């Protein structure tokens, strides 16, 4: 069906770069619509390769011109692909119809629906998952609220990163990253939100944004798309967020800890394996909330989702029930293993602020533990030294820091590149024990014998980190049979 519920002619649609989170989710949505979906990538990798396999969507690897035989009706080109890629070159040579993930998502699924978008430098995936689950729980009483969604991660309540329903609401994560080699604007400008959550605005994606000012321009353009009848729910303790929403023509509601917040969090505490807090709305106690996910940042994310849902007509009780039963998102503070009293946690840390909030959350859950931070500088921002000072400050929240070498460091000019040895030296000079171990195997062999009962290891990377999430628990089991 098309976005308006009409059935479209089934087509053969090929996704080049299909193992990206959003691309794999789009593949699933297109398959639900009845299209024949194929894909390719340079190397298939979990969790999206597992998802695609379960859907029976074939993934060719690596990229090759022959992957476009027989010639598809449409090729979706992922934003990781550039000129010189054999599939891109064949598409251009033969004028095979092509588009981007974001443009096709709008064309096929968002037209005729209510688009609820979650944007911001941090917290997008978790907040989108929370909002989708709130709507899913609310639909038990009001079936018309059951949402379609696309999330940049696997929401554990659904066991999926996407869902398609014939209802009106479509909830999606709005990414500020660029769209495709032929469309350098951010993806979220294709989504035309009816309502928006804006979590944080900080400098990120140093490979495509020159500076913070350029990032803010992108978010201001997003805000400028919201209709007058719409709603923006925005974090209230960020001057950057305030600047980005100042010319909004729709209703704006702020959330946070400050006295002036429309949605104010109070009495935040972690007890009995859960996070508890009060939400005050315009000066009066609105609701007591609890959820299993730790961390102040997650309470803020949940409050933002609650505020937007309530503003769209979802009941307070449904919001409360949903958050109490919200599980998590894969790779967000995910407990990967418990071996001999040692907890191994995985988190998708892509930016110094995200690292800081992850370590703060772990401190709230494990106040007595020795906290190890194992970081692979892998995101396009962390591979550069532009935020080195902020990175050092964030990592100081750990008791012991281990840095791996910079991922594909040869791709970053030496003058721009993060030098992990400098970070390690600064941490040691400031009193935080730190060391540089080149890769996952060296880290596992270096730290496993020194880990003891009660330790917590936070492994921080936005990629596969050469299988360390499996290798470290396996080594610990050998040492502690």
SULCORMO-V38724 format. One record per residue. RES is the residue in one small letter. D_LAST is the distance of its C-alpha to the last C-alpha in Angstrom with 1 decimal. Layout:
# SULCORMO-V38724
res=<RES RES>
d_last=<D_LAST D_LAST>
This chain:
# SULCORMO-V38724
res=<x x x x x x x x x x x x x x x x x x x x x x x x x x x x x x x x x x x x x x x x x x x x x x x x x x x x x x x x x x x x x x x x x x x x x x x x x x x x x x x x x x x x x x x x x x x x x x x x x x x x x x x x x x x x x x x x x x x x x x x x x x x x x x x x x x x x x x x x x x x x x x x x x x x x x x x x x x x x x x x x x x x x x x x x x x x x x x x x x x x x x x x x x x x x x x x x x x x x x x x x x x x x x x x x x x x x x x x x x x x x x x x x x x x x x x x x x x x x x x x x x x x x x x x x x x x x x x x x x x x x x x x x x x x x x x x x x x x x x x x x x x x x x x x x x x x x x x x x x x x x x x x x x x x x x x x x x x x x x x x x x x x x x x x x x x x x x x x x x x x x x x x x x x x x x x x x x x x x x x x x x x x x x x x x x x x x x x x x x x x x x x x x x x x x x x x x x x x x x x x x x x x x x x x x x x x x x x x x x x x x x x x x x x x x x x x x x x x x x x x x x x x x x x x x x x x x x x x x x x x x x x x x x x x x x x x x x x x x x x x x x>
d_last=<54.2 55.4 54.8 57.9 56.6 58.9 57.5 57.5 57.9 54.6 53.9 51.5 49.7 47.4 45.0 44.5 41.3 40.0 36.3 37.3 36.5 40.2 41.2 38.7 39.7 43.3 42.7 41.4 44.5 46.8 45.4 46.0 49.5 49.9 49.9 48.4 45.7 44.3 42.5 41.3 39.1 38.2 34.6 33.2 30.2 28.4 28.9 32.6 32.1 30.1 32.9 35.6 34.0 33.8 37.5 38.5 39.9 40.0 38.8 40.2 38.7 39.8 43.1 46.1 49.7 49.1 46.7 49.9 51.3 52.8 54.2 52.9 55.3 53.4 50.8 48.7 47.9 44.8 45.3 42.9 45.5 48.5 51.4 50.5 47.9 49.2 49.1 50.9 53.5 54.2 54.6 57.1 58.9 59.4 59.8 57.2 57.1 54.2 53.0 50.2 47.4 49.0 52.5 51.6 49.6 52.8 55.1 53.2 51.5 52.9 56.6 58.0 54.9 54.1 51.8 49.4 47.8 45.1 45.4 44.3 42.2 39.2 38.1 39.9 37.1 35.8 39.4 40.5 37.6 38.6 42.3 41.6 39.7 42.5 45.0 43.0 42.8 46.5 47.4 46.5 49.8 51.5 50.6 52.6 50.0 47.2 46.3 45.8 43.4 41.9 38.9 37.2 33.8 32.2 33.2 30.5 33.2 34.9 32.0 34.6 36.4 39.8 42.0 45.7 48.0 51.8 52.2 53.5 50.6 48.5 45.9 44.6 42.8 45.5 44.2 46.4 45.2 47.9 48.7 49.3 50.9 54.3 53.8 52.5 52.9 49.9 48.6 49.4 53.1 53.1 51.9 55.0 53.4 55.3 52.9 50.5 47.7 47.5 44.5 44.6 46.7 45.3 45.5 43.0 43.1 44.5 45.1 47.8 49.1 51.0 50.6 50.2 53.9 53.1 50.2 52.5 55.2 52.8 52.0 55.7 56.5 54.1 55.6 59.0 58.2 57.7 60.8 62.8 61.7 58.0 55.5 53.4 50.6 49.8 47.6 50.0 48.4 48.9 52.2 51.3 50.9 54.2 55.9 54.7 55.9 59.2 61.4 59.9 62.6 60.5 59.1 56.4 54.1 51.8 48.5 46.6 46.7 50.2 53.2 55.1 52.4 53.5 50.0 48.7 45.2 45.2 42.8 39.6 36.6 32.9 32.2 30.2 28.1 31.3 34.0 37.4 40.8 44.5 46.6 50.3 52.8 56.0 55.8 54.8 51.5 50.7 47.3 44.1 41.1 37.3 34.4 30.7 30.6 30.6 32.9 36.6 37.0 35.8 38.2 40.9 40.0 40.1 43.4 44.9 44.0 45.4 48.6 49.2 48.6 50.9 53.5 53.4 54.0 50.5 50.4 48.8 47.0 45.5 44.2 42.7 41.0 39.7 38.1 36.5 34.8 34.2 30.6 30.2 30.5 27.8 26.8 28.4 26.0 23.6 20.2 18.0 14.5 12.9 9.3 8.6 12.4 13.3 15.9 16.8 20.5 22.8 26.5 29.5 31.0 34.2 36.4 36.3 37.4 34.6 32.1 33.8 33.8 30.1 29.1 31.6 30.3 26.7 28.3 30.0 26.8 24.6 27.3 25.1 22.3 22.0 23.0 22.2 24.6 23.7 27.0 28.3 32.1 32.9 35.6 39.2 39.7 36.6 37.3 40.6 41.3 43.8 41.5 39.7 41.0 39.8 36.3 36.0 37.1 34.6 31.6 32.6 31.3 27.7 26.4 25.1 26.2 25.1 27.7 27.5 30.6 33.3 32.9 35.7 37.3 40.1 41.6 42.4 45.2 44.1 46.4 44.9 41.2 38.6 37.6 34.0 34.6 37.5 35.4 32.7 35.6 37.2 34.0 33.5 37.2 37.1 34.2 31.2 28.6 28.3 27.5 28.2 25.7 27.4 25.1 21.8 20.1 21.4 20.3 16.7 16.6 18.7 17.1 13.4 13.1 15.7 14.4 13.9 13.7 17.0 17.4 18.9 19.2 22.3 22.6 26.4 28.1 30.6 29.3 26.3 25.2 24.1 21.2 19.3 18.6 16.2 15.3 14.0 11.6 10.3 10.0 8.3 5.5 5.6 6.1 3.8 0.0>
